[in-house]
Amino acid sequence: AEPPLQDPRAMKIDWLNKLAFLLQTLAFCLMVATIQYAIRPERSYELPVVYSLCIGTCMWALVDFGRHAFPSARETGWPAVRRGWLLPLGGIIGGFLLGASLGDQWFGWSSWDMRARPQLGGSIIITAVAGVAATYYFYTRSQAGYFERQMAHARRLASEARLKLLETQLEPHMMFNTLANLRVLIGTDPARAQDMLDRMIAYLRATLGASRNSTHPLQAEFDRLQDYLELMAVRMGPRLHYTLD
């Protein structure tokens, strides 16, 4: 079965993520330029730097922004099936042509001139290898980020389930103790028994209301805490002091 796809119109652009990918692309381009300069140190360092940055930036823009034009897999945010290969291929080819043209304008010559033809083949090979490596790196990073988010979501659900289990274990214990204390107070201190009963009703109302919803306002949580602490205060007397902040 094919992976579920998301409509490109529903995909929101994460500009911080785009900036992070751009900075990583620029660092990768500088590394490629440094390797080229180390191989041929007789040439100016400016030459590989300019072409590498121009080509790499154009490839990044075409691929990273181009993927928002196609339905993408939710696991990676990249186009699925055939488009997942065609987009990087088109981005590498288009990035090389556009980036080389920008580099030519910078230096004032043409990479397609007969005198530059011997070096053109090496530039194409370097661009292809670097483009494939960078695309694979960003693809796996996107996939790893998706799985990390899924794991965080699963951990959050597990924590909520443990909290609900703890509540179901604590509340019956608290209720039985409160009822036993209320039974004693009815005969010895009816006024405190009445106050305790009112607090118990308010606490049960808040608890039952919260159990029907997955979220509730913080103020409702404070009200629930106050009713619980007031119940404990009736049982513990002046030994219990608290503040809610």
N, C-alpha and C positions, 0 to 999 in steps of 0.2 A: 504494500500500500504506500502511496506517496505521502510525504509528511504534510501536515496541515499548513496551509499558506495563509498569509495575512494580506489584505488589500493594501496596495502602496499608498492609497489616499488616507488610510488610517495610521500609517507609520509616522510617528513624530520624530523630527530630526533632533538628536541629542548633540548640541553644539559643543559641549565639553568633550564628548567622546570624539567628535570630529577633530577638535583641536589636538587632543592627545594623539590620534592617529597621524595627523599632519606633522607634529613634532617628531614622532617616531620615524616617519617617512624621511624627513629632512636629515635626521641623524643617520639613517641607513644610506642616504645619498652621499653624505660626507664620507662615510666609511668606504663606499664604492670608489669615490673620487680619490681617496687616499691610497687605496690599493692600486688604482690605475697609475697614480703618480709614482708609487714605489716601483712599479714595473718599468716605467719610462720616465726617470727623473730628469732627463734632458729637456723635457717640455715644461712650460710654465704650469704651476699648480692651478692657476686660474682657469685654464682650459677644461680639465676634467670636472672641476667644481661647478662651473657655470652650466655645463651641459648636463651633469648629473642632477643638479638641483632642478633645472628646467624640466627635464624629462620625468624625473621622479614625481615632482609636484603635479604635472599634467596627468600622469598615470593615476595618482592618488585621487585627483578631483574627478576624473572620468569614471573610475571604478566605484569609489565610495559614495559619490552623489548619484551615479547612474543606477546603483542598485535600488534606489527609492522609486524608480520608474517601473519596476516589475514586481509581481507578487513574490513574496519572499517567505522562506521557511521560518517558522517562529523560533526554532532552535538556534539559528545562526543570524537571522536578519539579512541573509543573502538570497538571491534568486535561486530557486531550486531546479533540479533536473538539468536540461540542456542549457538554459540561460545561465546557470551557475558557472558554466565553462565559457560560454560565448562572451559574457560581459567582461571578465578579466582579459580574454584574448583581444577583444576590441579595445579595451582600455590600454593594453600594452602597445598595440599597434598605433592607436591614435595618440597616446602619450608620447611615443617616440617621434612621430611625425611633427606634432605640435611643439614638443619640447626642443627638438633639433632646430626647428624654424626660429624659436625664440633665441636659442643660443647663437644661431647664425646672425640674427639681428644685433645681438650684443657685440659680436666680434667683427661684423661687417663683411662676412663672406658666406659662401654656400657650401653645405656639406655634400651637395649633389654634384659639385664641380668635378671634372675629370681628375684633377690633382688630389682630391680628397677621397676618391673612390677606394683606394687600397685600405684606408682606415675605416671605411663605412661598414664593412663586414664584421670587423671586431666590435664596433659600437653596437651593431644589431644583436650580436651574440650576448654581449654583456647586458644589454637592456632586457633581452628575453629571460636570461637566467635570473637577474635581479628582480624582474617583474613577477616571475613565477614564485620565487622565494618569498617576496614581500606579500603577495596575495595569499599564499598558504599560511603565512604567519598571522595575518589579520583575520583570516577565516577561522583558524583554530582559536585565536583569542576571543572572537565573537562567540564561538560555540562554548568555550570554557566559561565565559561570562554568563551565558544563559544557564548552564548547569549549576553554577554557583548561586544564581538567583533562585533557581528551583530548590536547591538544598537549603538556602536560607528560609524560603517559604515553608518547606517541610519542617524545619526546626521550629519555626514560629508556631505552626499548627500543633506540633508535638508539645510545645510548652503550654499552649492554651489548653490542650487536652489534659495534661498533668494538673494544671491549675483547677480545671473543672472537677477532676477526680478528687483533688484535695478538698475542694469545697463540699462535695457530696459526703466526704468522710468526716469533715469537721462539723458541718451544720447539724446533723442528727445528734451528735454528742453534745453540742452546745444546747440544743433544744431540750433534750432530756434533763440535763442539769438545771436549766432554767425552769422547766415545769416542776421539777422536784423542789426547787427553792420557792417557787410561787405557791405550792401547796402548803409549805410551812408558814409563809408570810400571811396567808389568808386567815389563819387562826391567831397569829401573834401580832401582825402589823398590817391591818387592812389597807391603810393609806399607801404604804410602800408596795403592797401587792397590786393595788390599782395602778400605780405608776409603772410598775414592772409589766403589767398586762398591756398598758398603752404602748410602751416601748416595743414590746414583743409584736404587737399587731403592726406597728409601723415598720419594723424590721422585716417581717414576713411579707408585707406588701411590696417593699422595695426589692427584696430578694426574688420574689416570684415575677415581678415586672422585669428585672434584669435578666432572668433566665430565659425570657422569650425573645430577647434581642442579643445579637452578637456584639454590639457596641452600645454605649450609653454615655451621656455627658459626665464630665469629671465631678460636677456638682452633685449628681445623683450618687456617685460613688462616695463622696464625702458624707452625704445624708445617711447612706447605708452604714458607713463606719460609725457615725455619731450614734445612731440607734443601737448598734452593737455594743459600743463602749458604754452607753447609758445603761444597757442591760447588765453589763458586767459591774458597773458602778453600784447598781442596786444590790447586787450580790456581795460585792467586796467592801462597800461602804467607803469611808474616808481614806482607805489605803490606795485607792485608784485615783490618780490625777492625770489629765491628758489635755493636749491642745491640738487643734487641727489647723495646719498652715498650708 
